[in-house]
Amino acid sequence: MRVVITGACGFIGKHMVKELLRNGYEVLPVDIKNKTPIDFTASNFKHYLQQGDKVLHLGAVANFRDAEVNPQLAVRTNVEGTLNIIKACIEKKVERLVHASTGSVFDVSCPKPVKENALRNPSSIYGLCVGGRTYIITKLGLKQIMFVKPIEDCVLSKDGKWHRILSVIRRPLAREEKIVKFVPSRGLPFLVTVSHLVLTRKGWQEVQNVRQYRPGYTNNTMIIEPEPTFEGTSIPELLEFNYRGYHSDIMCDEAFWRLVGFWLADGTLESTTGPWACPNYISISQKKAPTLEKYLPRCKQIDPEAKIYSMKKINKLSFWHPGLWRWLKDNFTAGTIEKKEEQKRKVIRRKNIPLWLAELPDGQFNEFWNGWYEGDGLKRPSLGMKAQQVSTESPFVAGRMYLILRMRGINCSLKKYHHPNGKDYFKVSWLASTYQNNCKIIPTMPYTNMFVYDLEVEGEDSYCLPGCVMHNSKKQAEDWIFQYGEMKRDTYGKLSYIILRYPYIYGVGKDWGAIGAFIKRIKNNQPPIILGGNQTNDFLYIKDVVAATILALESPHLNQVYNIGSGQEVTIKTTAQLCLEMLDSKLQIEYHKARSFDPTRFIYDSSHTQKLLGFKAKWNLKDGLKDMLQKGCKE
């Protein structure tokens, strides 16, 4: 019989490998610390599994300090790694998955002793997903949810702040699930499962229960839009440039901001190299020459040699200024350079806009908008008498402009349309203040082979799409195991599992945590430090952990959760005193203020574990410490 152990190089893993080999098991050790050739977070992990294997999942970044130092590793291991193992176990039809969990999944205020059913009822993965091409508001602008990058991307939430995306959950649409097309009147349409929650003025409601807009009715449910907050940034009043002895100052007045907005619509940054080099040229193209002539005087103030060139189908306003060229590149572009080798020419076309534009004075911002509108805008009487609309090919520009208008308290909308030239364009509209945000819900035909997505967002329960706020899933590894274990066989396959919730574990090889820190300091002739002292915990010796885990690998009772406790509730103060006694030290305990987030009491109710698993702890704290110190001296 083969047991695949993830986290085999960790504290529990090392003890498990030794004991399983001693008992005649075949063991395949797996760890991501480059100590084994197999990585359980990689897509090829499933190729190492065989039908009938037993998988013991111990791999995790368990220390919260390590997670703070390297959050990417924590997410990759704890979030993506667990889901990868679950899918691999289902595909390869392993006999069982034994997952090591912890008491931290419980609410601090839950009754003590803690029973298995004290865990909150996990939310279903049904009704929490949207289509992969749905545009989400990230800090960079608009991104399709299928292309967001965990850890790197931050998403806007209903609290108006940016939160880091921890993971993107992708799964196939189940046969029995229903989806609809959700169309907010001020946002982009998207496909969503009917049970997904959307934020309305009446609170969170399922999409299928949201009352749609009907003309002549005023009791329709209004969709809540995000209200982003802004971190203050100084707005430039004067741009000072020095370039190879050339000094120039540009006043950031209303005419300057109008020129910047006009450039944003149809402008480029160009630079040529070679014997006839013309670096750092700023160009704006328009079909109508009179429109360019309006901006020529302001351009001549920046560069006296600014000119308008007439071509066959278009006119171009071009002027030179290396400082302004660099400033525009740093603040209003995505940094992408298109190279035309035959002309040795570099052209920057992909644009973006800084969020600090939200802090511009009203007069300057209005001129910036008017310049953009004059370059690439149109009026929309259907959206209100004063509605103005600008278009852009860049989802980053569209998303950020939508955010900026929302930050300034301006009623706005964001739409997408497909141009006959084959490109997608986004329209950002400055709406009349009376234009409301309603919605339409359009039933769709069942989709086959469709993948849907959900997010895990750090510290929040929502994420924002243009025009609405959606509820996200705060998933944990246990939730996924519960859900995939309860899925129908014809949908995902069968997952047989056992979840073991360990308390505080101590033993040889663990020199961190309360007991490890106490012993380490006492051996260095330093007094043990206690934060508080009256908090209680359930301390379990590593030998009991190994015994309970082996029972779980052999138990006939599958799809169960077990609290693996010692049955003893001991204070931190008593624990430190026992460490001093075992090491025959006369040092005095050093007391510090307790941390606010530490639970005051914790102990497991292990009656369910004793009944079904047949496990009862053999080592009390005093005997466990004595054995630990003796074994540690021998090793």
C-alpha positions, 0 to 999 in steps of 0.5 A: 500500500502506497501513501503519498505525503505532501509536506514530507520535509516538514515537522509532522511529515518527517515523523510520519515518513519514519513511522509509516516506513517502520510499519511497512508502508510504501511512501512517496514523499513530496515537498516544494522546498526543492528537497523532493523532485515532485511539486504538489502545486504543479499541474503535472502532480497528478501524473505521480498518483496511482489508482488506489493511493492514499494521499496525506496532505500535510504541505502548507505554510503554517507559520503566519510570520512566513506567510507575511514575509512570502505571501506568494508562497503561502497562496501557492501552497495553501490555496492553489496547492490544495485545490490542485491535489483535490482535482488530482485525487479525483482524476486518478481515483485515489482511495482517500485524501487525508487532509491536515487542518487546524483549530484556527478554522473555528470562530474564537467565540464558539463554545468550548470544548470545540466540537466538529460541527462548530465550523460555519457551514461552508458556502457552496461553489454553486452560485458564486461564479461569473463568466471568464470574459467578465471585466473586473475593476483592478488597480491597473484598469479593466481586466477580464477575470480569466486574465487577472494575476493572483497577488499581483492584481488588486481589486476594488471592493464595496468598501472603496479600497483596494484588496489583493486577489489571493486566488482565482478559482476556475471550474467547469459549469455543472449540468444543473446550473443555470446562468443568465446575462446580467446587464447593469444600465451603467456597466458592462453585461456579463454571464453569471450563475443565477444564485450569485449575490449582487449588492442592491439598496436592499442588501445582498440579493441573488441575481434571480431575485433582483427586481428588473427595471420596468418603465413607469415603476419606481419600486425597482431594485437599484444596483449599488456601484462602487464608491472608490476612495483616493489616496492623496497625491500632489498635483503638479502646478509647474513642470520643470525640465532639464535636458542636456542643458536645455531648460524649460518650464510648462505651466499646468493651466487649463489650456495645458490639461485640455491639450493633454486630454486631446492628446489622450484621444489621438496622440502618440509619442515618437522617437527615431534613431540614426543619422537623422534622429528626431527623438522625443516628438509628440504627435496628435492626428486628426482628420479635420485640420481646423481642430488641430489649429485650435491647439497649435498656439499652446503647442508653440508655447512649448515648442516654437517650431510646432507644425501641422502636417497635411497628409492624404487622409489625415492631418498631424500636429507634431512638436518636440519636447523631451521633458514633456515626452518623458512625463507623458510616457511615465504618467499616461502610457502603459510603457509599450513601444512599437518598433518599426525597424525599416524607419528605425522608429519607436512609437508608443501607442498604448495609453493609461491615465493616473488615478491622481487626476481625480484630485485635479481642480474642477476647472482643469479636470473639465478642460481635460475631459473637454479636450478628450471629448473634442478628440474622440467624443460624441453626445448621447441625448438618450443618456440625458441632455448633458451626457457626453461620451468618449471612446477608447480602445484601451480597457486600462484607460476606460477602467481608470476613467470610470474610477476617476469619475466615480471618485469625483462623484460624477454619474457615469457609465461604461459600455463596450461595443464591437466595431466593424473593423474587428476591434473592441472599443469602450465608451465612458459616458458623463451622465446626467445626475438623474440617470439611475443604475437599473438592470436587465436579466436575460435568460440564456441557453445552457452552455456546454464546456463553459468555465466559470470563475470566482475570486478569493480576495484578501480581507473582503467579501466582495469585488466590483464590476463596472456598474455593480458589486458582486459577492466573492467566496472566502474559501478555505481548503476544508470548504473545497474538500467538503464541496468536491466530496459532496458533488455528484459522481457524474459531474466531477467524480468521487472524492473520499476524504478525512479531515484531521484538525490538529491543536497545538503540536509539540515534539522533537524538531519543532523549535518555534511556537510557545513550547519551542520558544520556551525551551530554546530561551531556557537552554540559552539561559534566558527567561521564557516570555509569556504574552498574558499567561492565563490563556489555555490551549490543547497541547498534543504530542507528536507521537499522538499526532502520528498515531491518529493520522495512521488510524485515519489512513486505515479507518473505514469511516470516510468523509468525516472530520475529526478533532484530534485533541489531548483532552487536557486544557492547560494554561500558557503559564503552567506550560512555561513552568513545566518547561522550567521544571523539566530543564531544572532551571531557576529562571523567572517567567517574564510577563508581557501584555496579551495580544488582542487576537489570541483566543483566551480559551481553547480545547477540543471535544474529542468524543466523536474522534474516540467513537469513530476513529478509535483515537485517544491521546496517550501522552499528557503534557508533562510526560510528552515534554519529558520524552521530547527532551530525552529524544532531543538530547539523543538526536 
